[in-house]
Amino acid sequence: MMLIQRQILPYVEKTISEYPVTLITGARQVGKTTLVTMIEKKHGYTYFSFDDTDLMKEAKENPKLFLKNHPAPVIFDEIQRVPELFLEIEASVNKIRREQGSIAANGMYLLTGSQKYRLMKGVSESLSGRVGIIELPPLSQAEIRNYSSHVFEVEAEILSKLSEERSLSEEELYDSILRGFYPARWEIEGMPIKNFYSNYVKTYVERDVSQLINLRDQMKFENFIKVIASLTGEEFIADNIAKTIGVDKNTVVSWVSILLTSDLISLLPSYYEDSINKRIVKRKKLYVNDTGLACFLLGIDSVKALKQSSFKGRMIETYIHNEIRKGYLNAGEEIDSKLFFYRDNNQNEIDLILLRDGELNLIECKAGKNISKAAVKSFSQLKGSKYDQKGGCVICLTDDPVRIEAGIYAYPIRCL
């Protein structure tokens, strides 16, 4: 088995040194347990998983005694199964802070969980101000290929250098999009685990979703997530989805919130500022956080089928969005308040807008190799912005960086 080094590890270790409690969230199967096992060995933690039903029962029946019997520093995996522990963890942290000082309490508890709704409820009620929260994304292409970590911005010198240093053929790109980025799809040499995604969806619906809501029609929910997959890279319009699957709008909104708290999708806000007097489309854009899951839900089962699919362009865009997002999460940088898209009622569109350090980075995503000036014509719509434009670019399948017009280049997708 191939163990892939996670680039988020230094950020996790930094958070442990700064907070009494560190909580690692993320979708099912993104590698949370493997990550904390690395920390367990390196930093002398004791590991417990509440997948063990006897251990879970013991913790639920007497959480105070359980913490006394399992003193810090300790890792509790799948903590959402035992919300009773949150109050006792708070009391334990407060005791050490009071007796030994705030710094002495840092690193006491390392928690993981995949049901963010339940986790955040416990955190907000008991651990506010005492916990550092980290979202672990699926693997990045850089992690799979052991490239150095990179926080994306439109910086010509850096992107040109990465284009030279890295290699990623078109075939390898499509294979990774199809395979997806969950560790289990890469850690076994040769072909990925067969039926991984069918089992993943089945387990997710039957265990996670059914624990969160009273799911009366499982088939309808499975149809819903297939419709969601078909909309990756498109605007989220709840009414349209409701009509397609035969439920009301409130149900769609509720189900989407479950996918969000499960870290299976992201909603990208539209970019707006008062200084740009345009008729802006204010709906959000939806992305599935793993292209392999999206391909499975859409019945795309081979690289050939992906290349011929009408979803090819949106899978490329989804891949680009996800890789940029992973780079920020792995570096411990906030991304959800920095990444946007632009669309107005005159059909002007910019796929991704990154607002970083008070500057706008404009990004177009294309599935082709030959890019014309028409691809970046909408960049001019933001010339009235109160922010400076750091730069604009097209990320696409070009073999090498190509100048489109003054200051704007097309870059190979391997530079992400």
C-alpha positions as CSV (number, residue, x, y, z in Angstrom):
1,M,0.0,0.0,0.0
2,M,1.3,3.5,-0.9
3,L,1.0,6.0,1.9
4,I,0.5,9.5,0.6
5,Q,2.0,12.4,2.6
6,R,-0.7,14.9,3.4
7,Q,0.3,18.6,2.8
8,I,-2.1,19.8,5.6
9,L,0.0,18.1,8.3
10,P,2.1,21.2,9.2
11,Y,-1.0,23.3,9.6
12,V,-2.6,20.6,11.8
13,E,0.6,20.6,14.0
14,K,0.6,24.4,14.2
15,T,-3.1,24.4,15.3
16,I,-2.3,21.7,17.9
17,S,0.3,24.0,19.4
18,E,-2.1,27.0,19.5
19,Y,-5.4,25.5,20.8
20,P,-6.4,23.0,23.5
21,V,-8.7,21.2,21.1
22,T,-8.2,20.6,17.4
23,L,-11.1,19.3,15.4
24,I,-10.5,17.8,12.0
25,T,-13.6,17.6,9.8
26,G,-14.1,16.4,6.2
27,A,-16.1,14.0,4.1
28,R,-16.3,10.3,4.8
29,Q,-13.1,8.5,3.6
30,V,-10.9,11.6,3.0
31,G,-8.2,10.3,5.3
32,K,-8.9,11.8,8.7
33,T,-7.9,8.6,10.6
34,T,-4.7,8.1,8.6
35,L,-3.8,11.7,9.3
36,V,-4.3,11.6,13.1
37,T,-2.5,8.3,13.2
38,M,0.6,10.1,11.8
39,I,0.3,12.6,14.6
40,E,-0.3,10.0,17.2
41,K,3.1,8.4,16.5
42,K,4.9,11.6,16.2
43,H,3.5,13.5,19.1
44,G,2.7,10.9,21.7
45,Y,-1.1,10.9,21.6
46,T,-3.2,7.9,22.6
47,Y,-5.8,7.0,20.0
48,F,-9.4,5.9,20.5
49,S,-12.1,5.4,17.9
50,F,-15.8,5.6,18.6
51,D,-16.4,3.1,15.8
52,D,-15.8,0.7,18.7
53,T,-19.3,0.3,20.0
54,D,-18.1,-0.8,23.5
55,L,-15.9,2.3,23.8
56,M,-18.8,4.5,22.6
57,K,-21.1,2.9,25.2
58,E,-18.6,3.5,27.9
59,A,-18.1,7.2,27.0
60,K,-21.8,7.8,26.7
61,E,-22.7,6.3,30.1
62,N,-20.2,8.2,32.1
63,P,-18.3,10.8,30.1
64,K,-16.6,12.3,33.2
65,L,-15.1,8.9,34.2
66,F,-14.2,8.1,30.6
67,L,-12.0,11.2,30.3
68,K,-10.5,10.5,33.7
69,N,-9.6,7.0,32.5
70,H,-8.2,8.3,29.2
71,P,-6.2,11.4,30.0
72,A,-4.8,13.9,27.5
73,P,-3.1,14.1,25.1
74,V,-5.6,12.0,23.4
75,I,-7.2,11.5,20.0
76,F,-11.0,10.8,19.7
77,D,-11.9,9.6,16.3
78,E,-15.6,10.0,15.1
79,I,-16.3,12.3,18.1
80,Q,-19.8,13.1,16.7
81,R,-20.9,9.7,18.0
82,V,-20.4,10.8,21.6
83,P,-21.6,14.5,21.9
84,E,-21.8,13.9,25.7
85,L,-18.0,14.3,25.8
86,F,-18.0,18.0,24.7
87,L,-18.9,19.4,28.1
88,E,-16.4,17.2,29.9
89,I,-13.7,18.2,27.4
90,E,-14.5,21.8,28.2
91,A,-14.2,21.2,31.9
92,S,-10.9,19.3,31.5
93,V,-9.4,22.1,29.4
94,N,-10.6,24.8,31.8
95,K,-9.1,22.9,34.8
96,I,-5.6,22.8,33.1
97,R,-5.8,26.4,32.0
98,R,-6.8,27.5,35.6
99,E,-4.1,25.4,37.3
100,Q,-1.2,25.6,34.8
101,G,-1.9,28.4,32.4
102,S,-3.4,28.6,28.9
103,I,-0.3,27.4,27.0
104,A,-0.2,24.2,29.1
105,A,-3.6,23.3,27.8
106,N,-2.7,23.5,24.2
107,G,-2.7,20.2,22.3
108,M,-4.8,18.3,24.9
109,Y,-7.5,16.9,22.5
110,L,-7.4,16.0,18.8
111,L,-10.9,15.2,17.5
112,T,-12.2,14.0,14.1
113,G,-15.6,13.7,12.7
114,S,-17.5,13.6,9.4
115,Q,-20.9,14.9,10.4
116,K,-20.3,18.6,10.6
117,Y,-23.8,19.6,11.7
118,R,-23.6,17.6,14.9
119,L,-20.0,18.5,15.4
120,M,-20.6,22.3,15.1
121,K,-23.5,22.1,17.5
122,G,-21.3,20.6,20.2
123,V,-18.4,22.9,19.4
124,S,-20.5,26.1,19.5
125,E,-22.2,25.1,22.8
126,S,-19.1,23.9,24.7
127,L,-15.8,24.6,23.0
128,S,-16.1,28.1,21.6
129,G,-12.7,29.8,21.8
130,R,-11.0,26.6,22.7
131,V,-10.9,24.8,19.4
132,G,-9.2,25.1,16.1
133,I,-11.3,23.7,13.3
134,I,-9.6,22.2,10.2
135,E,-11.4,20.9,7.1
136,L,-9.5,18.1,5.4
137,P,-10.2,17.9,1.7
138,P,-9.7,14.9,-0.6
139,L,-6.2,14.3,-2.0
140,S,-4.8,17.0,-4.3
141,Q,-3.0,16.2,-7.5
142,A,0.1,17.6,-5.9
143,E,-0.1,15.2,-3.0
144,I,-0.7,12.2,-5.4
145,R,2.4,13.2,-7.5
146,N,4.5,14.3,-4.5
147,Y,4.8,17.9,-5.8
148,S,5.5,20.8,-3.4
149,S,2.4,22.5,-1.9
150,H,1.1,25.6,-3.7
151,V,-1.4,28.3,-2.9
152,F,-2.7,29.5,-6.2
153,E,-2.7,33.1,-7.4
154,V,-2.2,34.6,-10.9
155,E,1.6,35.2,-10.6
156,A,3.2,34.7,-14.1
157,E,6.7,33.8,-12.9
158,I,5.4,31.2,-10.4
159,L,2.9,29.6,-12.8
160,S,5.5,29.4,-15.6
161,K,8.0,27.8,-13.3
162,L,5.4,25.2,-12.1
163,S,4.5,24.5,-15.7
164,E,8.2,23.6,-16.4
165,E,8.7,21.6,-13.2
166,R,5.6,19.5,-13.2
167,S,4.3,16.9,-15.6
168,L,0.7,15.8,-16.1
169,S,-0.4,14.3,-19.5
170,E,-3.9,14.8,-20.8
171,E,-4.5,11.1,-20.3
172,E,-3.3,11.3,-16.6
173,L,-5.5,14.3,-16.0
174,Y,-8.7,12.6,-17.3
175,D,-7.8,9.4,-15.4
176,S,-7.5,11.3,-12.2
177,I,-10.7,13.1,-12.7
178,L,-12.5,9.8,-13.3
179,R,-10.8,8.0,-10.5
180,G,-11.4,10.8,-8.0
181,F,-9.3,11.9,-5.1
182,Y,-10.3,9.8,-2.1
183,P,-7.1,8.1,-0.7
184,A,-8.5,4.6,-1.1
185,R,-8.6,5.2,-4.9
186,W,-4.8,5.8,-5.0
187,E,-3.2,3.9,-2.1
188,I,-3.4,0.5,-3.6
189,E,-1.0,-0.1,-6.5
190,G,-2.7,-0.8,-9.9
191,M,-6.4,-0.4,-10.5
192,P,-8.5,1.5,-7.9
193,I,-10.8,-0.4,-5.6
194,K,-13.8,-1.8,-7.6
195,N,-17.2,-0.5,-6.5
196,F,-15.7,2.1,-4.2
197,Y,-18.2,4.8,-5.1
198,S,-21.3,2.6,-5.2
199,N,-20.5,1.4,-1.7
200,Y,-19.6,5.0,-0.7
201,V,-23.0,6.3,-1.7
202,K,-24.9,3.4,-0.2
203,T,-23.1,3.9,3.2
204,Y,-23.5,7.7,3.1
205,V,-27.2,7.5,2.5
206,E,-28.0,4.7,4.8
207,R,-25.8,5.8,7.7
208,D,-25.0,9.5,7.6
209,V,-28.1,11.0,5.9
210,S,-30.5,8.7,7.8
211,Q,-29.0,9.8,11.1
212,L,-29.5,13.5,10.3
213,I,-33.0,13.4,8.8
214,N,-36.0,11.2,8.6
215,L,-35.4,10.0,5.1
216,R,-38.7,8.6,3.9
217,D,-37.8,8.0,0.3
218,Q,-34.2,6.8,-0.1
219,M,-34.5,6.4,-3.9
220,K,-35.6,10.0,-4.3
221,F,-32.6,11.2,-2.3
222,E,-30.3,9.1,-4.5
223,N,-31.9,10.7,-7.5
224,F,-31.4,14.1,-6.0
225,I,-27.6,13.6,-5.6
226,K,-27.4,12.4,-9.2
227,V,-29.1,15.7,-10.3
228,I,-26.7,17.6,-8.1
229,A,-23.8,15.9,-9.9
230,S,-25.2,16.9,-13.2
231,L,-25.2,20.5,-12.1
232,T,-21.5,20.7,-11.0
233,G,-20.1,24.0,-12.3
234,E,-23.6,25.4,-12.8
235,E,-25.8,27.8,-10.9
236,F,-27.8,26.4,-8.0
237,I,-31.5,27.0,-8.6
238,A,-33.6,25.1,-6.0
239,D,-36.9,25.4,-7.8
240,N,-35.5,23.7,-10.9
241,I,-34.1,20.8,-8.9
242,A,-37.4,20.5,-7.0
243,K,-39.4,20.1,-10.2
244,T,-36.9,17.6,-11.6
245,I,-37.1,15.2,-8.7
246,G,-40.7,15.8,-7.6
247,V,-40.2,17.4,-4.1
248,D,-40.8,20.9,-2.8
249,K,-38.2,23.6,-2.7
250,N,-37.7,23.5,1.1
251,T,-36.8,19.8,0.8
252,V,-34.1,20.6,-1.8
253,V,-32.7,23.4,0.4
254,S,-32.6,21.0,3.4
255,W,-31.0,18.2,1.3
256,V,-28.4,20.6,-0.1
257,S,-27.5,21.7,3.4
258,I,-26.8,18.1,4.3
259,L,-24.4,17.7,1.3
260,L,-22.7,20.9,2.4
261,T,-22.3,19.8,6.0
262,S,-21.0,16.4,4.7
263,D,-18.4,18.3,2.6
264,L,-19.6,16.6,-0.6
265,I,-20.4,19.9,-2.3
266,S,-19.4,23.6,-2.2
267,L,-21.5,26.6,-3.1
268,L,-19.6,29.5,-4.7
269,P,-21.0,33.0,-4.2
270,S,-21.3,35.4,-7.1
271,Y,-18.9,38.4,-7.0
272,Y,-20.5,41.8,-6.3
273,E,-19.4,45.2,-5.2
274,D,-21.2,48.6,-5.3
275,S,-18.5,50.2,-7.4
276,I,-19.4,47.9,-10.4
277,N,-22.8,49.1,-11.6
278,K,-23.9,45.9,-13.4
279,R,-27.0,43.7,-13.3
280,I,-25.2,40.9,-11.5
281,V,-26.6,37.3,-11.2
282,K,-26.6,36.7,-7.5
283,R,-27.3,33.0,-7.4
284,K,-24.5,30.7,-6.2
285,K,-22.7,28.2,-8.3
286,L,-22.4,24.5,-7.2
287,Y,-19.4,22.2,-7.3
288,V,-19.1,18.6,-6.3
289,N,-16.0,18.3,-4.2
290,D,-14.8,15.1,-5.8
291,T,-14.8,14.6,-9.6
292,G,-14.7,10.8,-9.2
293,L,-17.9,10.9,-7.2
294,A,-19.5,13.2,-9.8
295,C,-18.5,10.9,-12.7
296,F,-19.9,7.9,-10.9
297,L,-23.2,9.5,-10.2
298,L,-23.4,10.5,-13.9
299,G,-22.6,7.0,-15.1
300,I,-19.3,8.1,-16.7
301,D,-17.2,4.9,-16.3
302,S,-14.1,5.3,-18.5
303,V,-11.7,8.0,-19.8
304,K,-13.1,7.5,-23.3
305,A,-16.6,8.1,-22.0
306,L,-15.4,11.2,-20.0
307,K,-13.7,12.7,-23.1
308,Q,-16.9,12.2,-25.2
309,S,-19.3,13.4,-22.4
310,S,-21.2,16.7,-22.6
311,F,-20.0,17.1,-19.0
312,K,-16.3,17.1,-20.0
313,G,-15.9,20.9,-19.8
314,R,-17.7,21.2,-16.4
315,M,-15.6,18.3,-15.0
316,I,-12.4,20.2,-16.0
317,E,-13.8,23.4,-14.4
318,T,-14.8,21.4,-11.2
319,Y,-11.3,19.9,-11.1
320,I,-9.7,23.4,-11.3
321,H,-12.0,24.8,-8.7
322,N,-11.4,21.9,-6.3
323,E,-7.6,21.9,-6.8
324,I,-7.4,25.6,-6.0
325,R,-9.6,25.1,-2.9
326,K,-7.5,22.2,-1.7
327,G,-4.3,24.3,-1.9
328,Y,-5.8,26.9,0.4
329,L,-7.3,24.4,2.9
330,N,-4.0,22.5,3.1
331,A,-2.1,25.7,3.8
332,G,-4.6,26.7,6.5
333,E,-5.7,29.8,4.5
334,E,-9.4,30.8,4.5
335,I,-10.8,30.2,1.0
336,D,-14.6,30.4,1.3
337,S,-14.6,34.1,1.7
338,K,-12.1,34.6,-1.1
339,L,-13.4,32.7,-4.0
340,F,-16.2,33.8,-6.3
341,F,-17.6,33.7,-9.8
342,Y,-19.0,36.5,-12.0
343,R,-22.0,36.5,-14.2
344,D,-24.3,39.4,-15.3
345,N,-27.5,39.6,-17.4
346,N,-25.5,40.5,-20.5
347,Q,-24.0,37.0,-20.5
348,N,-20.5,38.2,-19.3
349,E,-19.0,35.4,-17.2
350,I,-15.8,34.8,-15.3
351,D,-15.4,31.3,-14.0
352,L,-13.4,32.0,-10.8
353,I,-12.4,35.2,-9.0
354,L,-9.9,35.0,-6.2
355,L,-9.7,38.0,-3.9
356,R,-6.4,37.7,-2.1
357,D,-4.4,40.4,-0.3
358,G,-6.8,43.1,-1.7
359,E,-6.2,42.1,-5.3
360,L,-8.4,40.3,-7.8
361,N,-7.2,37.2,-9.6
362,L,-9.4,36.4,-12.6
363,I,-9.5,32.8,-13.9
364,E,-11.1,31.2,-16.8
365,C,-11.4,27.3,-17.0
366,K,-11.3,25.7,-20.4
367,A,-11.2,22.1,-21.7
368,G,-9.4,23.0,-24.9
369,K,-5.8,23.8,-25.9
370,N,-6.2,26.7,-28.3
371,I,-7.5,29.8,-26.4
372,S,-8.6,33.0,-28.2
373,K,-9.1,36.5,-26.8
374,A,-12.8,35.9,-26.6
375,A,-12.2,33.6,-23.6
376,V,-11.1,36.6,-21.5
377,K,-13.3,39.4,-22.8
378,S,-15.3,39.4,-19.6
379,F,-12.3,40.3,-17.5
380,S,-12.9,44.0,-18.6
381,Q,-16.2,44.0,-16.6
382,L,-14.2,44.4,-13.4
383,K,-12.1,47.4,-14.4
384,G,-14.3,49.6,-12.2
385,S,-13.5,47.5,-9.1
386,K,-12.3,49.1,-6.0
387,Y,-9.6,46.5,-5.9
388,D,-6.5,46.3,-8.2
389,Q,-6.4,43.4,-10.6
390,K,-3.4,41.3,-9.8
391,G,-3.8,39.4,-13.1
392,G,-6.0,37.2,-15.3
393,C,-5.3,33.9,-16.8
394,V,-6.9,30.8,-18.5
395,I,-6.2,27.4,-17.0
396,C,-6.6,24.8,-19.8
397,L,-5.0,21.8,-21.6
398,T,-2.3,23.8,-23.4
399,D,1.1,22.1,-23.4
400,D,3.0,25.3,-22.4
401,P,2.2,28.9,-21.3
402,V,0.8,30.9,-24.2
403,R,0.3,34.7,-24.3
404,I,-3.4,35.7,-25.1
405,E,-3.0,39.4,-24.8
406,A,-1.0,41.9,-22.8
407,G,-0.6,40.5,-19.2
408,I,-2.9,37.5,-19.8
409,Y,-1.7,34.0,-20.5
410,A,-3.1,30.5,-20.9
411,Y,-1.4,28.1,-18.5
412,P,-1.3,24.3,-18.4
413,I,-3.6,22.7,-15.9
414,R,-0.6,21.0,-14.2
415,C,0.4,24.4,-12.7
416,L,-2.4,24.3,-10.1
